[in-house]
Amino acid sequence: MLQILKKNRWSPYTVGVGIGILSWLSFLIAKKVIGTSTIFVVLSGLITKLFYPEYVNSSTYYQTYLSNQPIIGWGFVLVIFLFIGSFVASILGNSRTKQHVPQIWKDRFGSSYTLRYFWSVIGGILLGFGARLAGGCTSGHSISGGLMLALSGWVFTLVLFAIGVISAFLIYKTPFTSNNK
């Protein structure tokens, strides 16, 4: 069993089965779906409440996520353990590398890691905004929604992959090959 955990890269089929089992367990044990973007609303509300409590207390949006909810709840623990699990996997698989700029990015945009970090932050902000605008993140819509056979989850997943292919082509000019070394 430990040999499986020490693999540098896992089969996407194995990971898919693992995520499916984790989702079933989360439904069964915690009565919760897997999703991570809501925790950022909770953290944002808690931080904002330190400086502008009257705003947060009068905001319907924040109150939806903050009232009668534990501060450290399901989503918070899930996000923390995503980081811990990733770190442990990198140690077991001996796959920790320090790469500021992947080769595919260098080939297209040069080796400036400042530029790479800038666009990574912009992309992260857009992803977060999109997740909240859509009422959930990729894991919430694709994984949990797909497992519940929700039409919205399947439509989201298909659109996500289509946009991913189009974006890869527009950004890197090569969506179907991997230059990542």
N, C-alpha and C positions, 0 to 999 in steps of 0.2 A: 504494500500500500504506500509506503514511504517513497518508493521509486517513482510512483505516479506523481506524487507531490513535488518531486525533484525535477520534473521535466522542465526544460527551458520554455517550450511552447506546447500548449495543450491543443488537442484536436477541437475544432469548433463544435463538433457534434457532442463531445464529452462535456464541454462547457455549457452547451445548450441544454443537455439533459440535467446537469447540475443546477442551472438556473431554474429549470422547470420544477425540479424537486424542491428547491428552496422556496419557490413561489407557492407550491402546494402546502409546504410546511407553514409558511407565513399565513396562508388562508386558514389552515386547520388550527394552529396553535394560537396565533395572535389576532386572528380575524382581521388582518390588514393586508393590503396589497403592497407590492414592492414599488417604491417610488422615492425620489430624493429631492425634488425641487421644492417641496413644501417647507422643508427645514430652513431654506434660505429666507422664506417669508417670515417664519417664526423668529429667526435670528435678527433679521432686519427690524421686525417689530419690537423685539426686546431691546435692541440697541437704540432705536429711535425713542422708545419709551423712557430711556435714561435722560434724554435731553428735552423731549416734547411729549410728556405723558398725556396732556390733554388732547393732542392730535391723535395719538394711538387709541386712546379711550373712546374717541368719537368716530373713529374710522371703522366703517362696516367691514372693509376688506381685512384689516388687521384683527378685528374682533372675531371674525370667522375662524381664524387660525389660533388665536391666543386665549379666548375665553373658555374656561372650564377644560383646559388642556394642560397636562404636565409640561414643565419646561423641558425636561429631558424625557422625551417620549420615543416612540417607535422609530420615527424618521431620523432623529438625532443619533440614536444608537446605530442605526443602519449606516449612516454616513461615516461615523467614526470607525466602524468595523470595516467599511470598504477600504479606508486608508490603511488600517492595521493589516487586513488580509492581503492587500497589494504588497505591502512591505515584506510580510512574511513569505509570500510567494516569490518575491524577487530574491530573497535570501536562500530559500530552499532550491530554487531553480538556478541559482548563481547567475542571474541575468541582470544584475544592477549595472547600468552603464551611465556615464555622464556625457550626454550628447546634447549640446545646446541647439544645434542646427542639423536636422536630418539631411542626408545626401540629396534626396529628391527636392528639398527646399533650396539647398545650395545650388543645384543645377539650374533652377528656374529663377531664383531671386538673389543669389549671392550668399556669402557666409556671415553676414551681420546678424549676431544673435540679438542685438537690440531691436532690429526690425522684426525678427522672428517673434520675440516676446511681445512687442507692441501689437502685432496682428493676432497673436494668441489671446491676449487680454481682450482685444476688440471682439474676437470671435466668441470668447467666453461670455462677455456681456450680452452679445446678441443672442447667444444660446439661452442664457438665463431669462432674458426678456421674452424670447419666444416660448420658452417652457411655461412661464407664468401666463402669458397671453393665451396659450392653448389650454391652460388649466392643468398642466402636468408635464412631466419630462418624458424622455424617450423610454425610460424604464417603466414609468407609469402607463403610458399609452401602448407601447409596443409589447412589452413583456406581460404586464398584468392584464391590459386590455385584450391582447391577443389570446392569452390563456383563457380568458372568460368568454372568448369568441365574440367580443364586442366589435361591431362593424367599424366604429370609429378607430379602434386600435389597429385593425387590419388596413384601413385606408391610410392612417397615419404612417404605418410601417412601409407600405408601398410607396407613398410620396417621399418618405425619408430616404429610401434607397434610390429612387429616381433622381431626387435633388442631389444626393451624394455623388452619383455618377456624373451628372451634369457639372457640378462644382469641380470635381476632380479634373474633368476635361478642360474646363475654362481656366482653372488655376494652373494646373501642371501640364496641360496639353497631351496627357497620356493616361486616360482613366483605366485602361485594362492591362497595364504592365506595372511591375514594381521595380523602381530604381532605388528603393530604400535599402541601404547597406548597413 
